């Protein structure tokens, strides 16, 4: 974030390079509104006078113009944002910043360092929140600290290498030596929530609000609502449509747990389990209606339910939860076998967390 304080870019780069464990970026992304972007072009990126290139030459940063991206945040109409003052502009900035950080963190081979400094406070907040939502363990968040009187001085960009090299006049009339400035980074711990986001939000696009809601769902207690009539379920406040084969399997497991207080054992390959087949098809008929003579599921289970059908259907059901909720949230609903030799299966939810009722259409 640059805003009207482009010097935070050079200050942050300087502090990163001077750490005990230096962080040397191979690519630099600057994000701002129209005014901040223009100021960054003039003060930082001009090939003749830009302070960014001066810093790179002095401390040996391996950055070049093609490795620096200046991103002007855009609104919902596709036009660059002049500023962030209205509710709509705040929402658009949040979505744009989230999208940029989502894209930057999509490459598992990268390490990202995000600075909160510069720009409006809301921009820094959105940047930090976006890194919390999409950041990986290797990514970092920081705020740059500059010693007075340099911290609010527009002419200061980084500490000079030698005394007397850069002299800065203050409004008071005093002249200060940039060599005396002290620039440090305060690293800010981040709560990583990326694992809680469902795959569609990881791939994008998606709004800032969508990502926050998904993260909120991840910390909610599990709850499963089954609507047989509409062939849908609601898990962690997400409505999921299931095909009859999978919904019947879920209902069969749920009723075994809730009504009969029992778990189900995976049948053998031979001979197939006729009792399981009959019980499952009874549920399947309630969902799909009267079965015809050529119905594939009924035909496959005509001799009984074998291990292949049980494990294949269970795997697809677990995959449906994972695809809709993401790996971390889906673990609350994942149906796994327990026991060493003959594994038994049941819903991993308590009775109070599962209920049958109609879902409101949305």
PAVOLUM-600487 format. One line per 2 residues: their letters; for each residue x, y, z of N, C-alpha, C. Coordinates in steps of 0.02 Angstrom, whole numbers, plus 50000, padded with zeros to 5 digits. Each point is the difference from the previous one (the first is absolute). Example, Ala and Ser with C-alpha at 12.3 -4.5 7.8 and 13.67 -1.06 7.14 Angstrom:
# residues 2
as) 50660:49716:50390:49955:50059:50000:50045:50060:50000 ~ 49982:50053:49964:50042:50059:50003:49961:50055:50037 $
//
This chain:
# residues 362
xx) 50042:49941:50000:49958:50059:50000:50044:50062:50000 ~ 49990:50046:49952:50041:50060:49998:49962:50062:50020 $
xx) 49941:50012:49972:49963:50060:50016:50041:50062:49984 ~ 49995:50050:50043:50039:50062:49989:50066:49999:50039 $
xx) 50021:49942:50021:50064:49992:50035:50042:49947:49964 ~ 50024:50015:49939:50037:49950:49961:50065:49979:50034 $
xx) 50025:50041:50046:50064:49984:50032:49996:49937:50043 ~ 49939:49977:50018:49996:49939:50039:50026:49940:49961 $
xx) 50000:50005:49933:50025:49945:49959:50075:49993:50009 ~ 50037:50055:49992:50073:49997:50008:50019:49988:50072 $
xx) 49963:50028:50047:50015:49989:50070:49993:49925:50017 ~ 49946:49969:49975:49989:49929:50014:50054:49956:49967 $
xx) 50015:50015:49938:50052:49962:49965:50068:50007:50035 ~ 50015:50060:50022:50063:50012:50036:50002:49958:50064 $
xx) 49945:50002:50038:49998:49963:50064:50005:49925:49988 ~ 49967:49975:49948:50003:49929:49985:50071:49978:49982 $
xx) 50034:50042:49962:50069:49983:49979:50049:50005:50057 ~ 49985:50039:50051:50047:50010:50055:49986:49955:50060 $
xx) 49951:49956:49994:49986:49954:50056:50055:49948:50007 ~ 50002:49968:50059:50049:49947:50010:49990:49943:49951 $
xx) 49935:49987:49983:49984:49951:49948:49968:50039:49942 ~ 50040:50028:49955:49974:50045:49948:49948:49966:49956 $
xx) 49949:50039:49982:49950:49978:49952:50011:50042:49937 ~ 50020:49968:49946:50015:50035:49938:49947:49981:49948 $
xx) 49953:50045:49987:49945:49983:49953:50024:49997:49928 ~ 49971:49953:49963:50014:49994:49929:49947:50036:49959 $
xx) 49943:50016:50032:49946:50035:49966:49968:50047:50050 ~ 49981:50059:49978:49970:50050:50043:49933:50021:49972 $
xx) 49948:49997:50041:49932:50020:49980:49979:50059:50043 ~ 49986:50057:49968:49975:50059:50035:49926:50008:49984 $
xx) 49959:50009:50052:49928:50009:49991:49979:50067:50027 ~ 49959:50036:49961:49978:50065:50022:49940:50022:49958 $
xx) 49972:50058:50019:49948:50032:49959:50035:50045:49948 ~ 49960:50037:49961:50029:50040:49946:50053:50049:50025 $
xx) 49983:50038:50053:50047:50051:50025:50064:49968:50024 ~ 49994:49946:50039:50059:49967:50025:50042:49969:49945 $
xx) 49967:49973:49949:50037:49969:49944:50040:50053:49963 ~ 49971:50059:49988:50035:50053:49965:50060:50024:50041 $
xx) 49991:50005:50065:50055:50022:50043:50056:49948:50001 ~ 49981:49936:50000:50051:49947:49998:50040:50002:49935 $
xx) 49966:50013:49944:50035:50005:49936:50052:50056:50002 ~ 49980:50057:50027:50045:50058:49999:50058:49993:50048 $
xx) 49986:49977:50061:50052:50000:50052:50041:49936:50003 ~ 49970:49943:49981:50033:49936:50008:50024:49969:49935 $
xx) 49959:50005:49947:50010:49958:49941:50031:50036:49941 ~ 50009:50065:50004:50033:50035:49945:50071:49972:49990 $
xx) 50015:49979:49940:50064:49966:49988:50061:50044:50012 ~ 49991:50067:50000:50056:50045:50010:50005:50023:50073 $
xx) 49944:50017:50030:50002:50030:50067:49965:49958:50053 ~ 49971:49943:49982:49961:49961:50048:50040:49975:50059 $
xx) 49972:50011:50059:50034:49978:50061:50004:49924:50006 ~ 49955:49964:49970:50004:49927:50003:50063:49976:49965 $
xx) 50014:50026:49941:50060:49978:49963:50064:50024:50033 ~ 49997:50058:50032:50058:50024:50037:50016:49953:50058 $
xx) 49947:49978:50036:50010:49953:50055:50028:49934:49974 ~ 49971:49975:49945:50024:49936:49972:50073:50003:49982 $
xx) 50023:50056:49973:50072:50006:49982:50043:50003:50062 ~ 49976:50035:50052:50042:50009:50059:50007:49937:50043 $
xx) 49947:49961:50006:50005:49941:50044:49997:49934:49961 ~ 50000:50005:49933:50005:49939:49959:49938:49958:49995 $
xx) 49941:50031:49999:49938:49961:49992:49992:49979:49927 ~ 49983:49937:49987:49995:49974:49931:49933:50015:49968 $
xx) 49977:50062:50004:49937:50019:49969:50014:50039:49935 ~ 49956:49990:49952:50003:50036:49936:49929:50021:49983 $
xx) 49992:50048:49953:49932:50024:49984:49951:49945:49983 ~ 50022:49948:49966:49953:49947:49982:49982:49955:50059 $
xx) 50034:50009:50057:49984:49962:50060:49960:50040:50051 ~ 49979:50059:49979:49960:50043:50044:49932:50012:49968 $
xx) 49947:49986:50037:49932:50009:49975:49965:50053:50041 ~ 49971:50049:49967:49961:50052:50033:49927:49986:49986 $
xx) 49963:49980:50051:49930:49980:49993:49956:50057:50025 ~ 49961:50029:49955:49951:50051:50019:49934:49964:50014 $
xx) 49977:50005:50061:49939:49965:50020:49941:50023:49958 ~ 49959:49952:49979:49943:50016:49958:49934:49987:50035 $
xx) 49949:50037:49980:49934:49992:50028:49959:49949:49962 ~ 49937:49991:50021:49957:49950:49969:49983:50016:49928 $
xx) 50011:50064:49980:49988:50019:49930:50061:49991:49957 ~ 50055:49974:50029:50061:49988:49962:50045:50061:49995 $
xx) 49979:50056:50028:50040:50061:49996:50044:50006:50062 ~ 50060:50031:49993:50044:50010:50058:49966:50042:50054 $
xx) 50013:49983:50063:49970:50037:50056:50039:50064:50012 ~ 49966:50058:50000:50035:50062:50014:50020:50006:50073 $
xx) 49958:49972:50044:50013:50002:50072:49954:49949:50033 ~ 50004:49995:50066:49957:49953:50037:49964:50040:50054 $
xx) 49941:50025:49982:49962:50042:50046:49930:49973:50013 ~ 49967:49972:49949:49931:49977:50008:49999:49926:50020 $
xx) 49941:49976:50019:49992:49930:50018:50016:49956:49940 ~ 49976:50020:49941:50013:49960:49939:50074:49997:49985 $
xx) 50035:50056:50007:50071:50001:49986:50039:49957:50050 ~ 49978:49998:50062:50032:49956:50049:49990:49927:49981 $
xx) 49940:49982:49979:49986:49931:49980:50041:49981:49938 ~ 50004:50046:49953:50038:49986:49939:50075:49993:50015 $
xx) 50026:50043:50044:50070:49995:50019:50015:49934:50034 ~ 49954:49980:50045:50009:49936:50035:50003:49942:49951 $
xx) 49954:50000:49951:49999:49945:49951:50063:50001:49957 ~ 50023:50060:49981:50059:50006:49957:50063:49977:50036 $
xx) 50007:50021:50063:50059:49980:50039:49999:49925:50013 ~ 49942:49974:50017:49994:49928:50011:50019:49961:49937 $
xx) 49974:50023:49942:50015:49965:49938:50074:50001:49984 ~ 50033:50057:50013:50072:50004:49986:50039:49953:50045 $
xx) 49985:49998:50064:50036:49956:50046:49983:49927:49988 ~ 49938:49986:49980:49983:49931:49982:50042:49977:49941 $
xx) 50008:50042:49950:50039:49982:49942:50074:49991:50017 ~ 50026:50045:50041:50071:49998:50018:50017:49937:50040 $
xx) 49954:49979:50042:50013:49942:50043:49979:49934:49968 ~ 49977:50002:49938:49978:49938:49967:50058:49955:49979 $
xx) 50059:50029:49994:50060:49960:49982:50032:49973:50064 ~ 49999:49934:50010:50026:49972:50063:50076:50011:50008 $
xx) 50034:50017:49946:50072:50009:50003:50022:50070:50021 ~ 49952:50045:50013:50017:50068:50018:49998:50011:50075 $
xx) 50034:50053:50021:49996:50024:50069:49982:50074:49996 ~ 49946:50019:50033:49973:50068:49993:50009:50039:50064 $
xx) 50021:50063:49993:50005:50045:50057:49954:50059:49986 ~ 49950:50011:50042:49952:50054:49991:50012:50054:50053 $
xx) 50003:50062:49977:50008:50057:50046:49934:50035:50010 ~ 49983:50015:50064:49939:50036:50016:50009:50075:49993 $
xx) 50062:50023:49994:50014:50071:49999:49977:50032:49935 ~ 49980:50064:50004:49981:50037:49941:49926:49992:49984 $
xx) 49972:50049:49964:49930:49997:49981:49954:50014:50059 ~ 49936:49998:49988:49952:50010:50054:50001:49941:50048 $
xx) 49977:50011:50060:50001:49947:50050:49959:49940:49978 ~ 49944:50015:49964:49959:49944:49976:50039:49957:49950 $
xx) 50043:50030:49959:50039:49962:49952:50048:49953:50036 ~ 50033:50026:50052:50045:49958:50038:49963:49943:50035 $
xx) 49941:50016:50027:49960:49948:50032:49981:49946:49951 ~ 49976:50020:49940:49979:49951:49950:50060:49957:49978 $
xx) 50058:50031:49993:50060:49962:49980:50018:49948:50052 ~ 49999:50020:50064:50016:49953:50053:49949:49944:50006 $
xx) 49936:50019:49993:49946:49950:50004:50005:49952:49941 ~ 50014:50027:49941:50006:49957:49941:50057:49950:50007 $
xx) 50055:50022:50031:50056:49954:50010:49981:49947:50051 ~ 49960:50018:50050:49976:49951:50048:49956:49948:49966 $
xx) 49959:50022:49953:49955:49955:49965:50036:49955:49949 ~ 50049:50027:49966:50032:49963:49945:50074:49985:50010 $
xx) 50030:50027:50053:50070:49990:50011:50018:49928:50019 ~ 50062:49982:49985:50027:49935:50018:50048:50008:50059 $
xx) 50023:49946:50032:50045:50007:50057:50063:50040:49986 ~ 50024:50000:49937:50062:50036:49984:49989:50074:49989 $
xx) 49939:50023:49996:49986:50070:49985:50003:50043:50064 ~ 50018:50063:49992:50009:50044:50057:49964:50066:49991 $
xx) 49985:50032:50057:49966:50064:50002:50039:50046:50046 ~ 50009:50064:49979:50039:50045:50042:49977:50072:49994 $
xx) 50024:50041:50045:49989:50072:49999:50068:50033:50010 ~ 50016:50050:49959:50066:50031:50004:49998:50057:50052 $
xx) 50054:50005:50039:50007:50051:50052:50059:50044:49984 ~ 49990:50066:50000:50052:50048:49983:50010:50048:50058 $
xx) 50062:50011:50019:50014:50044:50056:49984:50073:49984 ~ 49978:50039:50050:49988:50071:49988:50067:50037:49990 $
xx) 50000:50054:49963:49944:50035:49968:49987:49976:49929 ~ 50026:49942:49981:49997:49978:49930:49933:49967:49982 $
xx) 49963:49977:50050:49940:49960:49985:49946:50038:49963 ~ 49996:50064:50009:49948:50039:49965:50030:50050:49951 $
xx) 50058:49982:49975:50036:50045:49954:49995:49973:49929 ~ 49963:50033:49954:49991:49974:49932:50064:49992:49961 $
xx) 50053:50038:50018:50063:49997:49962:50045:49942:50023 ~ 49980:49966:50053:50041:49944:50025:49976:49935:49969 $
xx) 50046:49959:49973:49981:49936:49969:50037:49941:50030 ~ 50061:50010:50026:50037:49947:50035:50063:50032:50028 $
xx) 50032:49968:50050:50060:50028:50030:50058:50002:49950 ~ 50035:50056:50000:50057:50007:49956:50057:49956:50022 $
xx) 50042:49979:49953:50055:49956:50017:50058:50034:50034 ~ 50007:50065:49987:50056:50038:50029:49974:50066:50029 $
xx) 50033:50025:50052:49981:50065:50028:50006:50056:49948 ~ 49952:50044:49999:50002:50057:49955:49979:49985:49929 $
xx) 49984:49938:49985:49981:49981:49932:49932:50026:49980 ~ 49951:49995:50046:49932:50024:49988:49980:50044:50058 $
xx) 49993:50065:49987:49978:50048:50051:49929:50021:49984 ~ 49957:49998:50051:49928:50013:49990:49979:50061:50041 $
xx) 49974:50052:49966:49976:50059:50038:49930:49986:50028 ~ 49990:50017:50064:49935:49993:50031:49961:50065:49997 $
xx) 49936:49996:50013:49958:50060:49999:50022:50051:50052 ~ 50029:49976:50053:50024:50044:50053:50061:50041:49979 $
xx) 50029:49982:49944:50061:50033:49978:50062:49959:50016 ~ 49994:49951:50043:50057:49957:50018:50016:49954:49941 $
xx) 50063:49982:49993:50022:49953:49949:50025:49937:50036 ~ 49973:49943:49981:50020:49937:50032:50036:49955:49950 $
xx) 50043:49958:50027:50041:49954:49959:49964:49933:49997 ~ 49984:49976:49940:49965:49936:49991:50041:49941:50024 $
xx) 50065:50010:50009:50042:49946:50026:49981:49983:50072 ~ 49970:50048:50036:49984:49990:50071:49933:49964:50009 $
xx) 49963:49990:49947:49934:49968:50006:50006:49927:50018 ~ 49951:49976:50037:49996:49929:50018:49934:49972:49973 $
xx) 50005:49948:49960:49942:49968:49969:49998:49927:50021 ~ 49946:49978:50030:49993:49931:50021:49931:49973:49980 $
xx) 49994:49935:50004:49936:49967:49984:49971:49968:50062 ~ 49936:50011:50010:49963:49964:50052:49960:49945:49965 $
xx) 50021:49938:50010:49964:49944:49968:49937:49985:50039 ~ 49945:49991:49965:49934:49990:50030:49978:49927:49991 $
xx) 49986:49964:50054:49978:49930:49993:49934:49996:49962 ~ 49993:49948:49961:49941:49990:49958:49966:49935:50017 $
xx) 49934:50001:50008:49960:49939:50007:49986:49975:49930 ~ 50026:49942:49982:49991:49973:49933:49934:49962:49993 $
xx) 49958:50023:49954:49934:49971:49990:49991:49970:49931 ~ 50053:49998:49961:49995:49975:49931:49971:49930:49998 $
xx) 50021:49957:50046:49977:49931:50001:49925:49994:50012 ~ 49969:50054:50026:49929:49998:50015:49957:50021:49940 $
xx) 50031:50024:49947:49961:50024:49942:49985:49943:49952 ~ 49940:49997:49972:49984:49948:49951:50037:50012:49935 $
xx) 50012:49947:49961:50038:50006:49938:49977:50055:49952 ~ 49934:50012:49991:49981:50054:49954:50026:50068:50020 $
xx) 50004:50014:50065:50026:50065:50021:50075:50003:49996 ~ 50034:49944:50004:50073:49999:49992:50018:50013:49927 $
xx) 49959:49975:49955:50014:50010:49929:49978:50069:49975 ~ 49949:50029:50033:49974:50065:49980:49956:49994:49939 $
xx) 49962:50053:49983:49997:50061:50040:49954:49992:50060 ~ 49999:50050:50042:49957:50000:50058:50011:50065:50038 $
xx) 49949:50025:50032:50005:50064:50034:50032:49993:50068 ~ 50020:50057:50028:50027:50002:50067:49949:49973:50050 $
xx) 49937:50019:49991:49947:49977:50044:49991:49925:49996 ~ 50003:49972:49939:49994:49927:49992:50054:49964:50038 $
xx) 50062:50024:49995:50056:49966:50033:49993:50005:50076 ~ 49979:50058:50026:49992:50008:50072:49945:49953:50026 $
xx) 49944:49996:49963:49946:49956:50021:50022:49927:50001 ~ 50040:49981:49950:50025:49931:49998:50045:49986:50060 $
xx) 50042:50048:50018:50044:49991:50058:49959:49997:50064 ~ 49948:50040:50004:49957:49997:50060:49966:49933:50007 $
xx) 49979:49972:49943:49968:49934:50003:50048:49947:50028 ~ 50064:50010:49986:50049:49949:50020:50005:49993:50076 $
xx) 49983:50054:50036:50007:49996:50073:49933:49985:50034 ~ 49948:49992:49961:49935:49982:50029:49999:49926:50019 $
xx) 49959:49982:50049:49992:49928:50015:49963:49967:49943 ~ 50013:49936:49987:49968:49965:49945:49925:49992:50011 $
xx) 49963:50003:49944:49928:49990:50002:49978:49974:49932 ~ 49961:49948:49999:49978:49970:49938:49924:49997:49998 $
xx) 49972:50032:49949:49927:50000:49989:49987:49964:49935 ~ 49956:49950:50001:49985:49959:49941:49929:50012:49978 $
xx) 49993:50020:49937:49934:50012:49970:49991:49949:49944 ~ 49964:49946:50015:49992:49946:49951:49959:50024:49940 $
xx) 49949:50040:50012:49955:50020:49945:50036:50040:49947 ~ 50045:50045:50020:50036:50041:49952:50066:49970:49979 $
xx) 50018:49943:50030:50063:49966:49987:50060:50045:50014 ~ 49995:50036:50055:50054:50045:50020:50016:49991:50074 $
xx) 50060:50021:50018:50020:50001:50069:50031:50069:50015 ~ 50004:50017:50063:50035:50061:50021:50052:49980:50051 $
xx) 50063:50015:49985:50055:49986:50046:50042:50063:50009 ~ 50011:50019:50062:50037:50062:50014:49970:50059:49962 $
xx) 49935:50002:49996:49962:50054:49968:50009:50002:49924 ~ 50026:49947:49971:50007:49995:49927:49950:49948:49975 $
xx) 49958:50019:49952:49951:49954:49973:50032:49961:49942 ~ 49995:49934:50003:50031:49955:49951:49947:49955:49970 $
xx) 49996:49999:49935:49955:49954:49966:50036:49934:49989 ~ 49966:49945:50016:50030:49934:49993:49958:49957:49953 $
xx) 50032:49959:49958:49962:49953:49958:49968:49947:50045 ~ 49946:49969:49978:49964:49952:50042:50044:49945:50029 $
xx) 50048:49975:49961:50043:49945:50024:50038:50022:50063 ~ 50028:50061:49999:50040:50023:50057:49955:50022:50058 $
xx) 49945:50033:49984:49955:50022:50053:49971:49940:50037 ~ 49982:49948:49963:49973:49939:50031:50052:49969:50047 $
xx) 50063:50000:49979:50052:49972:50041:50008:50040:50065 ~ 49997:50066:49994:50006:50043:50059:49940:49989:50047 $
xx) 49940:49998:49973:49940:49990:50041:50002:49932:50033 ~ 50022:49949:49963:50006:49933:50028:50047:49999:50060 $
xx) 50057:50034:49994:50047:50005:50056:49970:50040:50058 ~ 49966:50056:49983:49972:50043:50051:49946:49964:50040 $
xx) 49957:49965:49966:49946:49965:50034:50027:49942:50042 ~ 50052:49968:49976:50031:49948:50041:50027:50029:50065 $
xx) 50029:50060:49995:50029:50033:50059:49946:50027:50047 ~ 49951:50034:49971:49951:50035:50041:49943:49955:50025 $
xx) 49977:49955:49957:49941:49959:50017:50019:49934:50033 ~ 50052:49969:49973:50017:49933:50025:50063:49999:50043 $
xx) 50032:50058:50006:50060:50007:50042:50054:49949:49981 ~ 50010:49992:49935:50049:49951:49978:50042:50028:49943 $
xx) 50057:49970:49990:50043:50016:49943:49994:49944:49949 ~ 50027:50012:49941:49996:49951:49946:50069:49974:49983 $
xx) 50004:49936:49991:50064:49968:49983:50005:49992:49924 ~ 50057:50016:49973:50009:49992:49927:49991:49926:49981 $
xx) 49955:49986:49953:49987:49929:49982:50060:49970:49964 ~ 50000:49934:49997:50052:49964:49964:49985:50004:49925 $
xx) 50051:49983:49961:49990:49997:49927:49955:49942:49983 ~ 50011:49943:50033:49960:49940:49989:49988:49965:50067 $
xx) 49939:49983:50015:49938:50016:49963:49977:50070:50017 ~ 49966:50034:49954:49974:50067:50014:49947:49998:50054 $
xx) 49991:50056:50034:49954:50004:50057:49930:50019:49976 ~ 49954:49953:50003:49931:50012:49975:49960:50044:50048 $
xx) 50014:49995:50065:49964:50041:50049:50018:50074:49989 ~ 50064:50014:49990:50022:50069:49987:49969:50027:49936 $
xx) 49999:49958:49948:49972:50021:49936:49926:50018:50006 ~ 49964:49959:50036:49928:50012:50009:49988:50065:50039 $
xx) 50039:50010:50054:49992:50060:50041:50018:50063:49961 ~ 50055:49996:49962:50021:50058:49960:49949:50015:49946 $
xx) 49976:49949:49965:49951:50012:49945:49934:50026:50027 ~ 49984:49983:50061:49939:50028:50030:50006:50076:50007 $
xx) 50059:50023:50021:50012:50072:50005:50003:50031:49930 ~ 50033:49966:49955:50008:50024:49931:49932:50011:49967 $
xx) 49953:49954:50011:49933:50006:49972:49963:50061:50028 ~ 50009:50013:50065:49969:50059:50030:50024:50065:49969 $
xx) 50062:49999:49978:50029:50061:49970:49981:50006:49926 ~ 50004:49945:49964:49992:50003:49927:49931:49979:49977 $
xx) 49963:49964:50040:49935:49975:49978:50003:49927:49984 ~ 49946:49973:49972:49997:49928:49984:50052:49984:49947 $
xx) 50037:49948:50010:50053:49981:49954:49974:49957:49943 ~ 50023:50015:49941:49982:49960:49942:50044:49939:49994 $
xx) 49983:49955:49955:50038:49939:49993:50070:50010:49972 ~ 50013:50057:49968:50067:50011:49972:50040:50050:50040 $
xx) 49978:50017:50060:50036:50048:50041:50069:49973:50018 ~ 50053:50037:49984:50068:49975:50006:50020:49983:50071 $
xx) 49982:50045:50048:50021:49988:50069:49966:49937:50028 ~ 49934:49994:49986:49964:49940:50023:50028:49938:49967 $
xx) 50018:50007:49937:50028:49942:49964:50066:49979:50029 ~ 50043:50049:50017:50065:49984:50027:49994:49967:50069 $
xx) 49949:50017:50037:49992:49973:50068:49951:49941:50003 ~ 49982:49974:49943:49950:49946:49998:50023:49938:50037 $
xx) 50065:49988:50001:50027:49941:50035:50025:50018:50070 ~ 49997:50064:50017:50025:50023:50065:50052:50055:49991 $
xx) 50020:50031:50056:50050:50053:49998:50069:49972:50014 ~ 50047:50013:49954:50068:49974:50010:50046:50057:50023 $
xx) 50062:49980:50013:50049:50048:50026:50013:50056:49950 ~ 50001:49984:49936:50014:50050:49948:49950:50056:50000 $
xx) 49935:49982:50003:49947:50052:49999:50005:50042:50064 ~ 50009:49969:50056:50003:50035:50064:50058:50051:50000 $
xx) 50060:49978:49984:50058:50043:50003:49998:50055:49946 ~ 49977:49983:49940:49996:50049:49946:49950:50055:50017 $
xx) 49942:49982:50026:49948:50049:50016:50023:50043:50059 ~ 50030:49969:50049:50026:50037:50058:50053:50051:49978 $
xx) 50045:49979:49957:50053:50045:49976:49971:50060:49963 ~ 49949:49988:49958:49968:50055:49964:49964:50048:50047 $
xx) 49969:49973:50052:49965:50042:50048:50050:50044:50037 ~ 50055:49971:50023:50052:50040:50034:50029:50053:49953 $
xx) 50008:49983:49936:50026:50048:49952:49952:50058:49990 ~ 49934:49986:50003:49951:50054:49993:50005:50050:50057 $
xx) 50011:49976:50061:50010:50045:50057:50064:50040:49989 ~ 50053:49967:49979:50065:50034:49991:49996:50054:49946 $
xx) 49968:49984:49945:49995:50048:49945:49959:50061:50019 ~ 49949:49991:50041:49956:50055:50018:50026:50041:50058 $
xx) 50037:49968:50046:50018:50033:50062:50075:50014:50008 ~ 50040:49966:49960:50072:50004:50011:50023:49946:50048 $
xx) 50063:49983:49996:50028:49944:50037:49991:50007:50075 ~ 50014:50060:50027:50000:50009:50072:49930:49994:50030 $
xx) 49951:50032:49969:49931:49997:50025:49970:49931:49988 ~ 50015:49970:49943:49971:49935:49982:50019:49945:50048 $
xx) 50054:50009:50037:50021:49946:50047:49947:49989:50054 ~ 49959:50051:50014:49948:49991:50050:49946:49951:49976 $
xx) 49995:49990:49934:49947:49959:49972:50027:49937:49966 ~ 50066:49994:49997:50030:49943:49966:49985:49935:50036 $
xx) 49975:49952:49963:49980:49935:50028:50058:49951:49990 ~ 50029:49979:50055:50058:49956:49997:49986:49937:50041 $
xx) 50035:49948:49982:49991:49937:50036:50042:49996:50063 ~ 49974:49967:50049:50037:49988:50063:50004:49925:50012 $
xx) 50051:49980:50035:50010:49929:50012:50056:49974:49956 ~ 50029:49944:50019:50057:49973:49964:49981:49954:49942 $
xx) 49962:49949:50015:49987:49949:49950:49936:50016:49961 ~ 49944:50002:50036:49936:50015:49968:49981:50072:50019 $
xx) 50013:50046:49955:49989:50070:50015:49925:50017:50000 ~ 49981:50040:50050:49931:50023:50004:49997:50075:49984 $
xx) 49944:50022:49972:49993:50068:49976:49937:50032:50029 ~ 50006:50064:50019:49941:50037:50023:50015:50074:49991 $
xx) 49947:50041:50003:50010:50072:49995:50042:50025:50059 ~ 50050:50043:49988:50042:50025:50054:49969:50059:50037 $
xx) 49933:50000:50006:49964:50055:50032:49957:49973:50057 ~ 49989:50042:50050:49955:49980:50054:49928:50006:49977 $
xx) 49955:49970:50036:49929:50000:49981:49972:50071:49996 ~ 50022:50044:50044:49973:50068:50000:50023:50040:49940 $
xx) 50052:49976:49964:50027:50037:49943:49971:49977:49933 ~ 49954:49951:50001:49970:49975:49938:49924:50003:50006 $
xx) 49969:50026:49948:49927:50001:50001:49973:49998:49929 ~ 49938:49978:49994:49965:49997:49935:49948:50056:49999 $
xx) 50004:50043:49951:49950:50053:49992:50006:50031:49931 ~ 49949:50036:49980:49999:50033:49934:50047:50060:50002 $
xx) 50038:50008:49946:50044:50057:49993:49965:50055:49961 ~ 50009:50062:50020:49971:50056:49964:50037:50010:49936 $
xx) 49963:50006:49945:50031:50008:49934:50040:50065:49999 ~ 50057:49997:49964:50041:50060:49993:50025:50006:49929 $
//
